[in-house]
Amino acid sequence: MAKNKSTMWGLTRVFIAALIVIAFYFITDYLWHIFVSDGSEKLVLRVILIAASILGVAHVILFFLRKSFEKDRNPANRPRKRSLEKARNVVNYITPFILLLMLYHFWEQDWVLTTLIVVVLLIDRINDLLRKNK
């Protein structure tokens, strides 16, 4: 039974890696077509939006994984919890940079309301990082 579990874990990792490679290919292909047809200005906007979308999905997935591991007190899951915490820290540190890119783009477009929303999100994210790392 343990061998079957480890085989399934390995297959899951291969499947996730394949999905990431496929997603990277389609994102790159999409951005290349944007660059060829619309130029670099639209390309920058699309890169920012794709990065923000990926970051949002990562936050949601990490939130649900964290909630599922909170109730589990099994010592065997400690390495998974640590790796989840590392991934969460990486995502939390990348978020302000993506928000700053969005702020720059919206500043160029003169979207005042969206700029205010991004500033509020950025301040919230920085306060969250400062509070967790005290």
Secondary structure, DSSP 4 states (H G I P E B T S, - for coil): -HHHHHHHHHHHHHHHHHHHHHHHHHHHHHHHHHHHHH-HHHHHHHHHHHHHHHHHHHHHHHHHHHHHHHS---GGGHHHHHHHHHHHHHHHHHHHHHHHHHHHHHHHHT-HHHHHHHHHHHHHHHHHHHHHT-
